[in-house]
Amino acid sequence: MGDSGTVKSRLIQFLKSQRITQTEFTRALGVSPTYIGAMRKGIPADRLKKIGELYPDLNRDWLLYGEGEMLRQASPKEETRPESEYETLLLPVEAFAGGLQMWSQGVRGEECRRIMSPISGVDFAIPIKGDSMEPRFHEGSTLLLKKINEKAFIPWGHTMVVDTENGVLVKNLYPAEDTDGEEYVVAKSLNPKYPPFKIPTSSIYGLYRVMGTVDIFSNL
C-alpha cells in the first residue's frame, strides 16, 4: 500500500520500525546528526546509494515515492529455507579494533561471510577474543547477537556485547548507582581474575544480547 507522506517521514518511519535511532543512522551514513531534521526535499543520489547499501531490505520505491511495501519481499531461496537454518552475517575480526556500530550497519553483502545460525532472530555474528568470559565463552567461538533497545529495557545479568567509544566488550551487565551526576552500568567478567568496572552510559553506542554461540560454520 502506498504512503502519501514525505521522503523524510517515510525514512523516520523505517528507522523506527527497525529500532534504529536517528543518531545511529546519521553516524552510519556519515552525515551531520541534524541531517534528517534539515531534510526538505529528496535524498541526493550518492546518499541514496549509501542508504541502499546500509539497509538492503528497504524498498527504494517505497522510500522515494511511497509505492509498494516498506521492506523488500524475501527471495524464493529465503522463503524455502528449512526453519532450522537461518542465514546471518559474520562481521570481520577487525570490528574489535573499531566501532561495532560502523560494522553492524555499514557492512553488507560481499564484504562479510554469510554463515548459518541454528536459531532465528539473529542480527549478525562476531568472533570472541580473550578469556575474560571463560568458562562459558571461549576465544575462537562466535557470538550470535541481537540488537536491543536499551532505552526500553536492559536484561540485567545477561551476557551482552557492549559497543562503546573505547571499543567492543563482551560482559554481563548490572545497574550502577549514580555517584557523580553520570549514569553508569557495571560490567562483570565470568573469569574471576578480571575485576568488574563501570561504563558511563554516555559512552555506549549500542547493546547487543548474546543469543548463543557456535564453533563450526558452513559457508553458504
Secondary structure by P-SEA (a helix, b strand, c coil): ccccccaaaaaaaaaaaacccaaaaaaaacccccccccccccccaaaaaaaaaaccccccccccccccccccccccccccccccbbbbbbcccccccccccccccccccccbbbbbbccccccbbbbbccccccccccccbbbbbbbcccccccccccbbbbbccccccbbbbbbbcccccbbbbbbbbccccccccccccccccccccccccccccccc
